[in-house]
Amino acid sequence: MADFSSNDYFEDQDQGVEPTSQDLSADDDLLMEQILKNISATPIGQVLKRIASLPEVRKEKVLDVRRQLTEGHYDLNERLDVALDKVLDDLIK
């Protein structure tokens, strides 16, 4: 049976340039610029744009809702229905 070492295999495969030492060529840079310009036309680009436009979390409101939940004064089912309706409306628009 032949002597086989995985190190020998990977040493033979690792004859190229190290990825960290490789600079982007002008063509690669231009391609990346075109991708970034056109990303808003893609569905994922539109989702990312919408996420970026979301407001910051209001900590005082979160703490108030937590307090109401622990005290039993927050109707979760009704509020969840309203929130889901708003999310669906936003996705449709």
A tleap script that builds the chain and sets N, CA, C and O, in Angstrom:
source leaprc.protein.ff14SB
mol = sequence {
  NMET ALA ASP PHE SER SER ASN ASP TYR PHE
  GLU ASP GLN ASP GLN GLY VAL GLU PRO THR
  SER GLN ASP LEU SER ALA ASP ASP ASP LEU
  LEU MET GLU GLN ILE LEU LYS ASN ILE SER
  ALA THR PRO ILE GLY GLN VAL LEU LYS ARG
  ILE ALA SER LEU PRO GLU VAL ARG LYS GLU
  LYS VAL LEU ASP VAL ARG ARG GLN LEU THR
  GLU GLY HIE TYR ASP LEU ASN GLU ARG LEU
  ASP VAL ALA LEU ASP LYS VAL LEU ASP ASP
  LEU ILE CLYS
}
set mol.1.N position { 0.849 -1.186 0.000 }
set mol.1.CA position { 0.000 0.000 0.000 }
set mol.1.C position { 0.882 1.233 0.000 }
set mol.1.O position { 1.876 1.295 0.724 }
set mol.2.N position { 0.521 2.204 -0.805 }
set mol.2.CA position { 1.340 3.409 -0.945 }
set mol.2.C position { 1.204 4.271 0.294 }
set mol.2.O position { 0.161 4.301 0.947 }
set mol.3.N position { 2.283 4.969 0.597 }
set mol.3.CA position { 2.283 5.904 1.728 }
set mol.3.C position { 1.602 7.189 1.285 }
set mol.3.O position { 2.067 7.857 0.361 }
set mol.4.N position { 0.510 7.533 1.934 }
set mol.4.CA position { -0.213 8.746 1.552 }
set mol.4.C position { -0.375 9.625 2.767 }
set mol.4.O position { -0.837 9.181 3.818 }
set mol.5.N position { 0.003 10.858 2.613 }
set mol.5.CA position { -0.168 11.829 3.693 }
set mol.5.C position { -0.972 12.997 3.146 }
set mol.5.O position { -0.709 13.480 2.044 }
set mol.6.N position { -1.965 13.456 3.929 }
set mol.6.CA position { -2.775 14.581 3.463 }
set mol.6.C position { -1.928 15.837 3.316 }
set mol.6.O position { -2.251 16.715 2.515 }
set mol.7.N position { -0.843 15.928 4.085 }
set mol.7.CA position { 0.041 17.089 3.960 }
set mol.7.C position { 0.680 17.147 2.585 }
set mol.7.O position { 0.822 18.221 2.000 }
set mol.8.N position { 1.074 15.953 2.060 }
set mol.8.CA position { 1.663 15.916 0.717 }
set mol.8.C position { 0.671 16.399 -0.329 }
set mol.8.O position { 1.046 17.117 -1.255 }
set mol.9.N position { -0.587 16.011 -0.187 }
set mol.9.CA position { -1.608 16.416 -1.140 }
set mol.9.C position { -1.800 17.923 -1.129 }
set mol.9.O position { -1.825 18.559 -2.183 }
set mol.10.N position { -1.937 18.494 0.059 }
set mol.10.CA position { -2.180 19.927 0.156 }
set mol.10.C position { -0.947 20.741 -0.208 }
set mol.10.O position { -1.078 21.868 -0.686 }
set mol.11.N position { 0.254 20.193 0.008 }
set mol.11.CA position { 1.467 20.903 -0.406 }
set mol.11.C position { 1.507 21.020 -1.917 }
set mol.11.O position { 1.919 22.047 -2.456 }
set mol.12.N position { 1.077 19.962 -2.606 }
set mol.12.CA position { 1.053 20.004 -4.065 }
set mol.12.C position { 0.018 21.001 -4.564 }
set mol.12.O position { 0.239 21.653 -5.585 }
set mol.13.N position { -1.096 21.134 -3.875 }
set mol.13.CA position { -2.175 22.029 -4.275 }
set mol.13.C position { -1.878 23.481 -3.956 }
set mol.13.O position { -2.460 24.367 -4.583 }
set mol.14.N position { -1.007 23.758 -3.019 }
set mol.14.CA position { -0.757 25.105 -2.520 }
set mol.14.C position { 0.395 25.786 -3.246 }
set mol.14.O position { 1.284 26.358 -2.615 }
set mol.15.N position { 0.378 25.724 -4.565 }
set mol.15.CA position { 1.438 26.320 -5.351 }
set mol.15.C position { 1.126 27.746 -5.786 }
set mol.15.O position { 1.984 28.427 -6.347 }
set mol.16.N position { -0.117 28.206 -5.527 }
set mol.16.CA position { -0.556 29.521 -5.990 }
set mol.16.C position { -0.144 30.640 -5.059 }
set mol.16.O position { 0.649 30.444 -4.138 }
set mol.17.N position { -0.680 31.791 -5.306 }
set mol.17.CA position { -0.410 32.988 -4.515 }
set mol.17.C position { -1.283 32.960 -3.273 }
set mol.17.O position { -2.432 32.522 -3.328 }
set mol.18.N position { -0.746 33.421 -2.158 }
set mol.18.CA position { -1.535 33.496 -0.936 }
set mol.18.C position { -2.636 34.538 -1.124 }
set mol.18.O position { -2.368 35.616 -1.654 }
set mol.19.N position { -3.879 34.241 -0.699 }
set mol.19.CA position { -4.992 35.170 -0.921 }
set mol.19.C position { -4.810 36.500 -0.206 }
set mol.19.O position { -5.298 37.520 -0.692 }
set mol.20.N position { -4.128 36.523 0.926 }
set mol.20.CA position { -3.969 37.773 1.666 }
set mol.20.C position { -2.955 38.701 1.028 }
set mol.20.O position { -2.979 39.908 1.271 }
set mol.21.N position { -2.064 38.153 0.214 }
set mol.21.CA position { -1.057 39.002 -0.399 }
set mol.21.C position { -1.471 39.496 -1.778 }
set mol.21.O position { -0.738 40.259 -2.407 }
set mol.22.N position { -2.622 39.076 -2.248 }
set mol.22.CA position { -3.077 39.422 -3.593 }
set mol.22.C position { -3.859 40.741 -3.560 }
set mol.22.O position { -4.809 40.884 -2.789 }
set mol.23.N position { -3.460 41.691 -4.388 }
set mol.23.CA position { -4.181 42.962 -4.507 }
set mol.23.C position { -5.275 42.824 -5.547 }
set mol.23.O position { -5.162 42.040 -6.489 }
set mol.24.N position { -6.339 43.598 -5.363 }
set mol.24.CA position { -7.401 43.600 -6.367 }
set mol.24.C position { -6.914 44.330 -7.606 }
set mol.24.O position { -6.290 45.387 -7.509 }
set mol.25.N position { -7.196 43.774 -8.755 }
set mol.25.CA position { -6.835 44.445 -9.993 }
set mol.25.C position { -7.872 45.511 -10.289 }
set mol.25.O position { -8.910 45.561 -9.628 }
set mol.26.N position { -7.617 46.349 -11.251 }
set mol.26.CA position { -8.548 47.403 -11.633 }
set mol.26.C position { -9.866 46.804 -12.122 }
set mol.26.O position { -10.933 47.357 -11.858 }
set mol.27.N position { -9.797 45.667 -12.840 }
set mol.27.CA position { -11.016 45.019 -13.324 }
set mol.27.C position { -11.878 44.512 -12.178 }
set mol.27.O position { -13.100 44.653 -12.207 }
set mol.28.N position { -11.240 43.917 -11.160 }
set mol.28.CA position { -11.984 43.433 -9.997 }
set mol.28.C position { -12.632 44.587 -9.249 }
set mol.28.O position { -13.770 44.471 -8.794 }
set mol.29.N position { -11.922 45.692 -9.120 }
set mol.29.CA position { -12.448 46.861 -8.425 }
set mol.29.C position { -13.638 47.447 -9.183 }
set mol.29.O position { -14.637 47.824 -8.570 }
set mol.30.N position { -13.540 47.526 -10.507 }
set mol.30.CA position { -14.635 48.030 -11.336 }
set mol.30.C position { -15.855 47.115 -11.226 }
set mol.30.O position { -16.986 47.593 -11.142 }
set mol.31.N position { -15.630 45.825 -11.228 }
set mol.31.CA position { -16.717 44.867 -11.098 }
set mol.31.C position { -17.430 45.046 -9.757 }
set mol.31.O position { -18.660 45.017 -9.702 }
set mol.32.N position { -16.673 45.230 -8.689 }
set mol.32.CA position { -17.273 45.430 -7.368 }
set mol.32.C position { -18.083 46.721 -7.335 }
set mol.32.O position { -19.160 46.751 -6.740 }
set mol.33.N position { -17.595 47.778 -7.955 }
set mol.33.CA position { -18.342 49.040 -8.018 }
set mol.33.C position { -19.662 48.863 -8.768 }
set mol.33.O position { -20.684 49.412 -8.357 }
set mol.34.N position { -19.647 48.108 -9.853 }
set mol.34.CA position { -20.867 47.870 -10.620 }
set mol.34.C position { -21.869 47.057 -9.803 }
set mol.34.O position { -23.071 47.321 -9.852 }
set mol.35.N position { -21.382 46.076 -9.057 }
set mol.35.CA position { -22.258 45.270 -8.203 }
set mol.35.C position { -22.911 46.151 -7.152 }
set mol.35.O position { -24.117 46.058 -6.925 }
set mol.36.N position { -22.128 47.001 -6.514 }
set mol.36.CA position { -22.666 47.870 -5.466 }
set mol.36.C position { -23.668 48.878 -6.022 }
set mol.36.O position { -24.648 49.208 -5.354 }
set mol.37.N position { -23.432 49.369 -7.238 }
set mol.37.CA position { -24.370 50.313 -7.855 }
set mol.37.C position { -25.701 49.635 -8.185 }
set mol.37.O position { -26.759 50.248 -8.048 }
set mol.38.N position { -25.655 48.382 -8.617 }
set mol.38.CA position { -26.851 47.691 -9.089 }
set mol.38.C position { -27.542 46.853 -8.020 }
set mol.38.O position { -28.581 46.251 -8.292 }
set mol.39.N position { -26.998 46.802 -6.831 }
set mol.39.CA position { -27.582 45.931 -5.807 }
set mol.39.C position { -28.981 46.376 -5.404 }
set mol.39.O position { -29.809 45.549 -5.022 }
set mol.40.N position { -29.251 47.677 -5.487 }
set mol.40.CA position { -30.585 48.146 -5.091 }
set mol.40.C position { -31.667 47.657 -6.050 }
set mol.40.O position { -32.850 47.706 -5.715 }
set mol.41.N position { -31.286 47.193 -7.223 }
set mol.41.CA position { -32.264 46.677 -8.183 }
set mol.41.C position { -32.629 45.223 -7.886 }
set mol.41.O position { -33.585 44.699 -8.459 }
set mol.42.N position { -31.887 44.571 -7.003 }
set mol.42.CA position { -32.170 43.177 -6.669 }
set mol.42.C position { -33.090 43.105 -5.457 }
set mol.42.O position { -33.125 44.037 -4.654 }
set mol.43.N position { -33.828 42.023 -5.314 }
set mol.43.CA position { -34.705 41.893 -4.134 }
set mol.43.C position { -33.943 41.967 -2.816 }
set mol.43.O position { -34.412 42.606 -1.873 }
set mol.44.N position { -32.790 41.333 -2.730 }
set mol.44.CA position { -32.024 41.374 -1.480 }
set mol.44.C position { -31.498 42.788 -1.222 }
set mol.44.O position { -31.404 43.219 -0.073 }
set mol.45.N position { -31.162 43.496 -2.278 }
set mol.45.CA position { -30.727 44.876 -2.123 }
set mol.45.C position { -31.835 45.764 -1.585 }
set mol.45.O position { -31.593 46.647 -0.763 }
set mol.46.N position { -33.047 45.523 -2.052 }
set mol.46.CA position { -34.193 46.300 -1.571 }
set mol.46.C position { -34.468 46.010 -0.100 }
set mol.46.O position { -34.800 46.918 0.662 }
set mol.47.N position { -34.331 44.748 0.303 }
set mol.47.CA position { -34.521 44.392 1.714 }
set mol.47.C position { -33.449 45.051 2.573 }
set mol.47.O position { -33.753 45.592 3.636 }
set mol.48.N position { -32.203 45.011 2.123 }
set mol.48.CA position { -31.112 45.634 2.877 }
set mol.48.C position { -31.316 47.142 3.004 }
set mol.48.O position { -31.030 47.727 4.048 }
set mol.49.N position { -31.810 47.764 1.941 }
set mol.49.CA position { -32.063 49.203 1.980 }
set mol.49.C position { -33.159 49.527 2.992 }
set mol.49.O position { -33.060 50.508 3.729 }
set mol.50.N position { -34.197 48.705 3.023 }
set mol.50.CA position { -35.292 48.922 3.971 }
set mol.50.C position { -34.825 48.706 5.407 }
set mol.50.O position { -35.211 49.455 6.305 }
set mol.51.N position { -34.001 47.689 5.627 }
set mol.51.CA position { -33.459 47.440 6.962 }
set mol.51.C position { -32.607 48.619 7.421 }
set mol.51.O position { -32.681 49.027 8.580 }
set mol.52.N position { -31.803 49.163 6.521 }
set mol.52.CA position { -30.948 50.295 6.875 }
set mol.52.C position { -31.760 51.528 7.240 }
set mol.52.O position { -31.284 52.383 7.986 }
set mol.53.N position { -32.982 51.630 6.724 }
set mol.53.CA position { -33.798 52.815 6.997 }
set mol.53.C position { -34.646 52.674 8.262 }
set mol.53.O position { -35.350 53.611 8.638 }
set mol.54.N position { -34.586 51.516 8.919 }
set mol.54.CA position { -35.373 51.321 10.137 }
set mol.54.C position { -34.860 52.215 11.262 }
set mol.54.O position { -33.663 52.489 11.347 }
set mol.55.N position { -35.771 52.669 12.127 }
set mol.55.CA position { -35.338 53.530 13.239 }
set mol.55.C position { -34.582 52.726 14.296 }
set mol.55.O position { -34.658 51.498 14.346 }
set mol.56.N position { -33.858 53.449 15.129 }
set mol.56.CA position { -33.132 52.821 16.228 }
set mol.56.C position { -34.115 52.259 17.245 }
set mol.56.O position { -35.267 52.690 17.304 }
set mol.57.N position { -33.667 51.305 18.041 }
set mol.57.CA position { -34.499 50.719 19.091 }
set mol.57.C position { -34.666 51.743 20.211 }
set mol.57.O position { -33.699 52.357 20.663 }
set mol.58.N position { -35.912 51.911 20.647 }
set mol.58.CA position { -36.192 52.828 21.753 }
set mol.58.C position { -36.225 52.025 23.042 }
set mol.58.O position { -37.214 51.357 23.346 }
set mol.59.N position { -35.141 52.096 23.790 }
set mol.59.CA position { -34.977 51.264 24.978 }
set mol.59.C position { -36.065 51.502 26.015 }
set mol.59.O position { -36.532 50.560 26.656 }
set mol.60.N position { -36.473 52.768 26.183 }
set mol.60.CA position { -37.489 53.053 27.199 }
set mol.60.C position { -38.816 52.370 26.864 }
set mol.60.O position { -39.540 51.933 27.758 }
set mol.61.N position { -39.127 52.282 25.567 }
set mol.61.CA position { -40.368 51.623 25.157 }
set mol.61.C position { -40.274 50.114 25.383 }
set mol.61.O position { -41.234 49.488 25.831 }
set mol.62.N position { -39.128 49.541 25.074 }
set mol.62.CA position { -38.915 48.107 25.294 }
set mol.62.C position { -39.047 47.775 26.772 }
set mol.62.O position { -39.700 46.796 27.135 }
set mol.63.N position { -38.432 48.584 27.627 }
set mol.63.CA position { -38.504 48.346 29.070 }
set mol.63.C position { -39.936 48.479 29.580 }
set mol.63.O position { -40.356 47.720 30.453 }
set mol.64.N position { -40.684 49.435 29.044 }
set mol.64.CA position { -42.073 49.612 29.448 }
set mol.64.C position { -42.916 48.395 29.072 }
set mol.64.O position { -43.730 47.938 29.874 }
set mol.65.N position { -42.732 47.875 27.878 }
set mol.65.CA position { -43.480 46.697 27.440 }
set mol.65.C position { -43.104 45.487 28.296 }
set mol.65.O position { -43.976 44.705 28.676 }
set mol.66.N position { -41.830 45.328 28.597 }
set mol.66.CA position { -41.416 44.222 29.475 }
set mol.66.C position { -42.097 44.314 30.834 }
set mol.66.O position { -42.553 43.306 31.374 }
set mol.67.N position { -42.165 45.518 31.384 }
set mol.67.CA position { -42.802 45.712 32.682 }
set mol.67.C position { -44.277 45.340 32.608 }
set mol.67.O position { -44.799 44.652 33.485 }
set mol.68.N position { -44.948 45.805 31.541 }
set mol.68.CA position { -46.370 45.490 31.372 }
set mol.68.C position { -46.600 43.987 31.217 }
set mol.68.O position { -47.580 43.448 31.732 }
set mol.69.N position { -45.691 43.312 30.502 }
set mol.69.CA position { -45.812 41.855 30.330 }
set mol.69.C position { -45.699 41.133 31.666 }
set mol.69.O position { -46.499 40.248 31.968 }
set mol.70.N position { -44.707 41.510 32.465 }
set mol.70.CA position { -44.519 40.824 33.751 }
set mol.70.C position { -45.669 41.100 34.713 }
set mol.70.O position { -45.987 40.267 35.562 }
set mol.71.N position { -46.293 42.271 34.580 }
set mol.71.CA position { -47.427 42.612 35.451 }
set mol.71.C position { -48.755 42.071 34.922 }
set mol.71.O position { -49.771 42.136 35.613 }
set mol.72.N position { -48.750 41.539 33.700 }
set mol.72.CA position { -49.962 40.977 33.119 }
set mol.72.C position { -50.901 42.015 32.538 }
set mol.72.O position { -52.087 41.736 32.360 }
set mol.73.N position { -50.399 43.213 32.235 }
set mol.73.CA position { -51.236 44.296 31.709 }
set mol.73.C position { -51.058 44.507 30.203 }
set mol.73.O position { -51.532 45.509 29.668 }
set mol.74.N position { -50.401 43.604 29.527 }
set mol.74.CA position { -50.114 43.770 28.105 }
set mol.74.C position { -50.823 42.662 27.341 }
set mol.74.O position { -50.533 41.485 27.555 }
set mol.75.N position { -51.747 43.018 26.454 }
set mol.75.CA position { -52.470 42.034 25.658 }
set mol.75.C position { -51.617 41.653 24.446 }
set mol.75.O position { -51.665 42.298 23.398 }
set mol.76.N position { -50.852 40.608 24.620 }
set mol.76.CA position { -49.878 40.208 23.609 }
set mol.76.C position { -50.527 39.784 22.295 }
set mol.76.O position { -50.044 40.150 21.224 }
set mol.77.N position { -51.614 39.017 22.365 }
set mol.77.CA position { -52.248 38.522 21.133 }
set mol.77.C position { -52.767 39.661 20.259 }
set mol.77.O position { -52.558 39.655 19.046 }
set mol.78.N position { -53.436 40.630 20.860 }
set mol.78.CA position { -53.963 41.756 20.084 }
set mol.78.C position { -52.828 42.583 19.489 }
set mol.78.O position { -52.871 42.965 18.320 }
set mol.79.N position { -51.826 42.851 20.297 }
set mol.79.CA position { -50.697 43.655 19.807 }
set mol.79.C position { -49.915 42.931 18.723 }
set mol.79.O position { -49.436 43.550 17.773 }
set mol.80.N position { -49.790 41.629 18.867 }
set mol.80.CA position { -49.080 40.847 17.856 }
set mol.80.C position { -49.814 40.896 16.517 }
set mol.80.O position { -49.183 41.019 15.467 }
set mol.81.N position { -51.128 40.802 16.553 }
set mol.81.CA position { -51.918 40.903 15.317 }
set mol.81.C position { -51.706 42.252 14.639 }
set mol.81.O position { -51.529 42.312 13.422 }
set mol.82.N position { -51.722 43.327 15.409 }
set mol.82.CA position { -51.514 44.672 14.857 }
set mol.82.C position { -50.117 44.785 14.257 }
set mol.82.O position { -49.949 45.315 13.159 }
set mol.83.N position { -49.116 44.285 14.981 }
set mol.83.CA position { -47.732 44.362 14.500 }
set mol.83.C position { -47.548 43.572 13.208 }
set mol.83.O position { -46.900 44.043 12.274 }
set mol.84.N position { -48.115 42.376 13.158 }
set mol.84.CA position { -48.005 41.570 11.942 }
set mol.84.C position { -48.702 42.232 10.760 }
set mol.84.O position { -48.194 42.182 9.640 }
set mol.85.N position { -49.848 42.846 10.991 }
set mol.85.CA position { -50.532 43.574 9.919 }
set mol.85.C position { -49.658 44.699 9.380 }
set mol.85.O position { -49.590 44.915 8.170 }
set mol.86.N position { -48.989 45.414 10.281 }
set mol.86.CA position { -48.113 46.508 9.852 }
set mol.86.C position { -46.935 45.994 9.053 }
set mol.86.O position { -46.557 46.585 8.041 }
set mol.87.N position { -46.355 44.902 9.503 }
set mol.87.CA position { -45.207 44.320 8.781 }
set mol.87.C position { -45.636 43.870 7.378 }
set mol.87.O position { -44.941 44.135 6.397 }
set mol.88.N position { -46.764 43.202 7.292 }
set mol.88.CA position { -47.251 42.751 5.984 }
set mol.88.C position { -47.575 43.924 5.064 }
set mol.88.O position { -47.290 43.870 3.868 }
set mol.89.N position { -48.164 44.972 5.607 }
set mol.89.CA position { -48.450 46.182 4.807 }
set mol.89.C position { -47.153 46.787 4.278 }
set mol.89.O position { -47.082 47.185 3.116 }
set mol.90.N position { -46.126 46.857 5.129 }
set mol.90.CA position { -44.836 47.413 4.704 }
set mol.90.C position { -44.181 46.574 3.617 }
set mol.90.O position { -43.556 47.113 2.704 }
set mol.91.N position { -44.323 45.263 3.712 }
set mol.91.CA position { -43.714 44.383 2.715 }
set mol.91.C position { -44.416 44.480 1.377 }
set mol.91.O position { -43.785 44.338 0.329 }
set mol.92.N position { -45.715 44.720 1.403 }
set mol.92.CA position { -46.490 44.815 0.168 }
set mol.92.C position { -46.226 46.119 -0.567 }
set mol.92.O position { -46.226 46.152 -1.797 }
set mol.93.N position { -46.002 47.187 0.176 }
set mol.93.CA position { -45.821 48.518 -0.433 }
set mol.93.C position { -44.539 48.628 -1.182 }
set mol.93.O position { -44.243 49.681 -1.748 }
savepdb mol mol.pdb
quit
